[in-house]
């Protein structure tokens, strides 16, 4: 065992003595040391209940012969950090989480890990750590929030963000806004739509790195606690068989996950996090892979924000496993991939059925013929950009309009909320990429304000930053190269015509190459003022959004 380095032999008597100071016995210390990583904090609604989940994991690890050693990591709530300086810290926290788990695991010679997780950057940060360490690991999420109910309809976080736009347009009153505020987030858990946290929890399950049910069992259901105990039991099986992340997270597994993502219509942030995970696994996964899989994988689940269903509906319909069963039957995923159950994808799916064909449609009767995401390229985004095409109104699949240019999210938000944006405009928000922000902020504020004002069907928004999974409309993010790296988006001027053609996968600035070259000669990079050593270090090492915003080696 790796833990023998810290516990075995007479020279390790001081180490054992320190463990005994914590109340541990010789027979406990002799067991495999299983790190149980608990990102509980009292801020994130998706994490406030994780002590409960962690205790369930630890009880099973203990029951099946392991020595559970709990330790924490940080977590940022993207919703609370949204639309102000706090969002600059969200994506950078991914690498910080990865590094902190590596530090704790290697410093204490742990044999295995159970990664308790739930929200946005915490999920990929933990998975990247597991891939870097390559010791037996199981992930278990805290589960999704239930949707709220208003006038007989399910509502979620996206509704309250969009209500801000409605209030700015005087479409609702302050009392109406307060009523929506009070009901959209009724329980603990990751926000109820197919936003980034829930998408990534579904991706971890699709990758085979978590047990069936990980992505969809609601946080408040007792089945979530039972799944946590199963995670504790399964880690001991993985230790016994020495099954490691590198055995599970193969190229085939990543291609499976992208197919599931396209079928679900997941967050655009998967185009950031899955390549980052693949990078940690030594696997190449590019935006071109997303595009290729999207063109052949139908969109069979219509989930909020683009559709009316929520994660609890997907759970009741059979969950991620039922989606995978549809895809396996259609020959769209590989059933041979190993999973943390110790069995293959195909073996896991034996007997799995779809319980509601409206929530999970047949392959030959999809909501859309192509997958949820589309990768657009053109002179303004030669390395690519990402849009959730399943959440775009048909009227906006093709659009041409004048650029309204802003060098920060705050400036764009102010213009939107003070009603300075016109129907037909293309809002350009730049210098918000990984380096430019720094931190590649999510921009649910501007997109939701436009939707709330009813302008999501007439106004497009493009950025070198990114969007929350709760965004909808013609919101095109991850434009690469970013403005801070000298990308063409830095050369756009107010009033330039921008042409969007999602079916043709084109995003173009209607300006001649000669004019762009003249503009480049005059260009002076804009840098946001930052007083954070952490963010300055991040800016130095981070790569392009098209590469997953990983650190360069």
SVG drawing of the C-alpha trace seen along z (x, -y; Angstrom):
<svg xmlns="http://www.w3.org/2000/svg" viewBox="-51 -53 65 60">
<polyline fill="none" stroke="black" stroke-width="0.4" points="0.0,0.0 1.1,-3.6 0.3,-4.3 3.0,-1.9 5.4,-4.8 3.9,-6.7 2.9,-3.8 5.0,-0.7 8.2,0.3 9.9,-1.0 11.1,-4.2 7.4,-5.2 6.6,-5.0 6.4,-8.9 3.9,-8.9 1.7,-6.3 2.0,-8.2 0.6,-11.3 -2.3,-9.3 -3.0,-7.9 -3.2,-11.4 -6.3,-11.7 -7.8,-8.6 -7.0,-6.0 -6.0,-2.5 -3.3,-0.2 -5.9,1.9 -7.4,-1.1 -4.0,-2.5 -3.1,0.9 -6.1,0.6 -5.9,-1.1 -6.0,-4.8 -8.9,-6.3 -9.0,-10.1 -12.6,-11.3 -12.6,-14.8 -15.5,-17.0 -16.0,-20.4 -18.7,-21.3 -19.2,-25.0 -22.1,-27.1 -22.3,-29.3 -23.0,-27.0 -26.5,-25.5 -25.2,-22.5 -22.7,-21.9 -24.5,-22.7 -25.6,-19.1 -22.3,-17.4 -21.4,-16.6 -24.3,-14.2 -23.1,-12.6 -19.6,-12.4 -20.6,-10.6 -22.5,-8.0 -19.4,-7.5 -17.1,-7.1 -19.4,-4.6 -19.3,-2.3 -15.5,-2.7 -15.1,-1.7 -17.6,1.2 -15.7,2.7 -12.2,2.5 -10.9,-0.9 -9.6,-3.7 -11.5,-6.9 -9.6,-10.1 -11.6,-13.2 -10.2,-16.5 -11.7,-19.6 -11.3,-21.7 -12.7,-25.1 -15.7,-25.8 -17.2,-28.8 -20.9,-29.3 -21.1,-30.5 -24.6,-31.9 -23.5,-34.1 -20.3,-35.0 -22.1,-35.9 -22.0,-39.4 -19.3,-41.0 -15.6,-40.6 -16.2,-37.3 -16.7,-35.4 -13.1,-36.1 -12.2,-33.5 -14.5,-30.7 -12.7,-29.0 -9.2,-29.6 -10.5,-27.7 -10.6,-24.6 -6.8,-24.3 -6.5,-25.4 -8.8,-22.5 -6.8,-20.1 -3.5,-21.2 -4.8,-21.1 -6.1,-17.5 -2.7,-16.5 -0.9,-18.1 -3.0,-16.3 -2.9,-13.0 0.8,-12.9 1.8,-14.5 -0.1,-11.8 0.5,-8.8 -3.2,-8.0 -4.1,-4.8 -7.4,-5.8 -9.9,-8.7 -13.6,-9.2 -14.3,-12.7 -17.6,-14.1 -18.6,-17.0 -21.5,-18.9 -21.0,-22.2 -19.4,-23.7 -15.6,-24.0 -15.3,-21.7 -16.3,-18.7 -13.7,-19.0 -11.1,-20.2 -11.5,-17.0 -11.6,-14.8 -8.4,-16.4 -6.7,-15.7 -7.7,-12.1 -6.3,-11.7 -3.0,-13.4 -2.6,-11.1 -3.9,-8.0 -4.9,-6.0 -8.2,-4.2 -11.0,-6.8 -14.7,-7.1 -16.7,-10.4 -20.1,-11.0 -22.1,-14.1 -24.4,-15.7 -27.2,-15.6 -29.5,-18.2 -31.9,-20.7 -35.6,-20.2 -37.3,-22.7 -39.6,-25.3 -43.2,-25.6 -44.9,-28.8 -48.5,-28.9 -48.3,-25.2 -45.1,-25.4 -41.6,-24.3 -39.1,-27.1 -35.4,-27.3 -32.4,-29.7 -32.6,-30.8 -36.1,-32.2 -35.0,-34.5 -32.1,-35.8 -34.4,-36.4 -36.9,-38.1 -34.2,-40.8 -34.4,-41.7 -38.2,-41.7 -38.1,-44.1 -35.6,-46.4 -38.1,-46.4 -41.0,-47.2 -42.7,-43.9 -43.1,-42.9 -43.2,-44.7 -40.8,-44.5 -43.4,-42.2 -43.4,-39.9 -39.6,-39.7 -39.6,-39.0 -42.2,-36.2 -40.0,-34.5 -36.9,-35.0 -38.5,-33.1 -39.5,-30.0 -36.9,-29.3 -34.4,-27.5 -36.5,-25.5 -34.0,-22.8 -30.3,-22.2 -28.5,-20.7 -27.0,-21.9 -29.5,-24.2 -32.3,-22.2 -31.8,-22.7 -29.2,-21.2 -26.8,-23.9 -23.0,-23.4 -23.0,-21.6 -25.7,-19.1 -24.2,-18.7 -20.8,-17.9 -22.3,-15.4 -24.0,-13.7 -20.7,-13.7 -18.8,-12.1 -21.4,-9.3 -21.2,-9.0 -17.5,-8.7 -17.9,-5.8 -16.1,-7.6 -19.2,-7.6 -21.9,-5.1 -25.2,-5.0 -27.5,-7.6 -24.8,-10.1 -26.0,-12.8 -29.7,-12.8 -30.8,-11.4 -32.1,-14.6 -30.1,-15.8 -33.0,-15.5 -33.8,-11.9 -32.7,-9.0 -31.5,-7.3 -28.7,-9.9 -27.4,-8.7 -27.6,-5.1 -25.6,-5.9 -23.0,-7.5 -22.7,-4.3 -22.3,-2.4 -19.5,-4.7 -17.8,-3.9 -18.2,-0.2 -17.0,-0.4 -13.8,-2.2 -12.7,0.8 -13.4,3.0 -11.3,0.7 -8.5,0.8 -8.6,4.6 -8.6,4.9 -6.2,1.9 -8.5,0.2 -7.3,-3.3 -8.6,-6.4 -6.4,-5.7 -8.1,-2.4 -11.5,-4.1 -11.0,-7.6 -9.8,-6.5 -10.4,-8.1 -13.5,-6.0 -14.9,-7.1 -14.5,-10.8 -16.1,-10.3 -19.0,-8.5 -19.4,-11.5 -19.5,-14.0 -22.2,-12.0 -24.2,-12.0 -23.6,-15.7 -25.0,-16.3 -28.1,-14.1 -28.8,-16.0 -28.2,-19.5 -25.7,-20.2 -23.9,-23.4 -21.4,-25.0 -18.9,-24.7 -18.4,-21.0 -16.4,-22.2 -14.1,-23.7 -14.0,-21.0 -14.0,-17.8 -11.0,-18.8 -9.3,-19.8 -10.0,-16.4 -8.8,-14.7 -5.6,-16.8 -5.0,-15.5 -5.6,-11.9 -3.2,-12.3 -6.0,-12.1 -6.6,-14.5 -10.2,-15.9 -10.7,-18.9 -13.6,-21.2 -13.5,-19.4 -14.4,-16.2 -17.4,-18.0 -18.5,-19.2 -18.1,-15.8 -20.1,-14.0 -22.8,-16.8 -23.5,-16.4 -24.3,-12.6 -25.9,-12.6 -29.5,-13.7 -30.7,-15.9 -33.2,-13.7 -33.7,-15.5 -35.2,-19.0 -33.9,-20.3 -34.1,-23.7 -33.0,-26.4 -33.7,-25.5 -36.6,-23.2 -39.2,-22.6 -37.8,-19.5 -35.7,-19.5 -33.2,-17.0 -35.9,-15.4 -37.8,-14.7 -34.7,-13.1 -34.2,-11.0 -37.8,-9.8 -37.4,-8.9 -34.4,-6.6 -31.6,-9.1 -28.3,-9.2 -28.2,-5.4 -31.5,-5.4 -30.0,-8.1 -26.9,-5.9 -29.1,-2.9 -30.8,-4.9 -27.4,-5.9 -25.9,-2.4 -28.9,-0.9 -28.3,-3.5 -24.6,-2.7 -23.6,-6.1 -21.5,-5.1 -19.0,-2.3 -20.3,0.3 -16.9,1.8 -15.6,-1.0 -14.7,0.0 -16.5,-1.9 -16.1,-2.2 -18.7,0.5 -15.9,2.9 -18.2,3.7 -18.4,2.2 -20.9,-0.4 -22.8,2.4 -23.0,4.5 -24.2,1.6 -27.0,0.9 -28.4,4.4 -32.1,4.2 -32.1,0.4 -35.2,-1.1 -36.6,-4.5 -39.6,-5.3 -40.8,-8.4 -40.2,-8.8 -41.2,-12.4 -38.3,-13.3 -35.9,-10.9 -37.1,-10.6 -36.2,-7.8 -33.2,-8.3 -35.5,-8.5 -37.8,-11.0 -35.5,-13.6 -36.1,-17.2 -33.4,-18.2 -31.6,-16.1 -28.2,-17.3 -26.6,-17.6 -27.0,-20.4 -23.8,-22.2 -22.3,-23.6 -18.7,-24.8 -18.6,-27.9 -15.5,-29.1 -14.6,-32.1 -12.2,-35.0 -13.4,-36.2 -12.9,-32.7 -10.4,-30.7 -9.8,-28.4 -13.5,-28.0 -16.4,-29.3 -19.2,-27.4 -23.0,-27.9 -25.8,-25.8 -27.7,-25.5 -30.6,-23.5 -31.4,-26.7 -31.4,-29.1 -34.7,-30.3 -35.0,-29.2 -35.2,-32.8 -31.7,-33.4 -29.9,-30.5 -28.9,-32.9 -28.4,-36.5 -26.5,-39.5 -26.3,-42.8 -24.2,-45.7 -21.6,-45.1 -22.1,-46.8 -18.7,-46.5 -17.9,-46.4 -14.5,-45.7 -16.1,-44.2 -19.2,-42.4 -20.1,-45.3 -20.2,-47.8 -22.4,-45.5 -24.7,-44.7 -25.2,-48.4 -26.1,-49.1 -28.6,-46.2 -30.3,-47.1 -30.5,-50.8 -32.1,-49.7 -29.4,-51.0 -29.3,-47.8 -31.5,-47.6 -33.3,-44.7 -30.9,-43.2 -27.7,-44.2 -24.8,-41.8 -23.4,-42.5 -19.7,-41.9 -18.1,-41.4 -14.3,-41.0 -11.3,-41.0 -13.2,-38.5 -11.2,-35.4 -9.0,-33.2 -6.1,-35.8 -8.2,-38.9 -10.6,-38.7 -8.6,-37.1 -10.7,-34.0 -13.1,-33.7 -16.2,-34.8 -19.6,-33.3 -22.2,-35.8 -25.6,-34.7 -26.4,-38.3 -26.3,-39.8 -27.9,-36.8 -30.7,-36.5 -31.4,-40.2 -31.8,-40.0 -34.1,-37.0 -36.1,-38.6 -36.6,-41.7 -37.8,-39.4 -34.7,-40.2 -33.2,-36.8 -35.0,-36.2 -33.5,-39.4 -30.2,-40.1 -27.0,-37.9 -24.2,-38.0 -20.6,-36.9 -17.7,-36.8 -14.2,-35.4 -15.6,-34.7 -18.2,-32.0 -21.8,-31.5 -23.5,-29.8 -25.3,-26.6 -28.5,-28.5 -28.0,-30.8 -30.1,-30.5 -30.5,-32.3 -27.8,-33.1 -25.1,-33.3 -21.8,-32.4 -18.8,-32.1 -15.2,-30.8 -14.2,-32.9 -10.6,-31.9 -8.1,-33.4 -9.3,-35.8 -8.9,-39.6 -6.1,-39.7 -4.1,-37.3 -4.6,-39.5 -7.6,-37.6 -9.7,-39.3 -12.4,-40.0 -10.0,-42.7 -10.2,-44.5 -14.0,-44.7 -15.3,-48.3 -18.8,-49.7 -21.1,-49.2 -19.1,-46.5 -21.4,-43.8 -21.1,-40.4 -22.6,-37.4 -23.8,-34.4 -24.8,-31.2 -25.1,-28.3 -26.3,-25.6 -23.2,-26.4 -21.0,-26.7 -19.8,-30.2 -19.1,-33.3 -17.6,-36.1 -16.7,-39.8 -17.6,-41.4 -14.4,-43.5 -11.7,-43.0 -8.3,-41.4 -6.6,-44.7 -8.7,-46.7 -8.1,-44.2 -4.3,-44.4 -4.5,-48.2 -6.4,-48.0 -3.9,-45.5 -1.1,-48.0 -3.0,-50.5 -4.2,-48.0 -3.1,-48.3 -4.1,-45.5 -6.5,-46.4 -5.8,-44.8 -8.2,-44.9 -6.8,-46.2 -6.3,-43.3 -4.9,-43.6 -4.7,-39.8 -1.4,-37.9 -3.5,-34.7 -5.2,-36.1 -1.9,-37.5 -0.3,-34.0 -3.3,-32.5 -3.1,-35.0 0.6,-34.0 0.0,-30.3 -3.5,-29.8 -4.0,-28.7 -6.8,-29.4 -10.5,-28.5 -10.3,-26.3 -7.7,-24.2 -9.8,-23.9 -8.1,-26.8 -5.6,-24.4 -2.2,-25.6 0.6,-25.4 3.4,-22.9"/>
</svg>
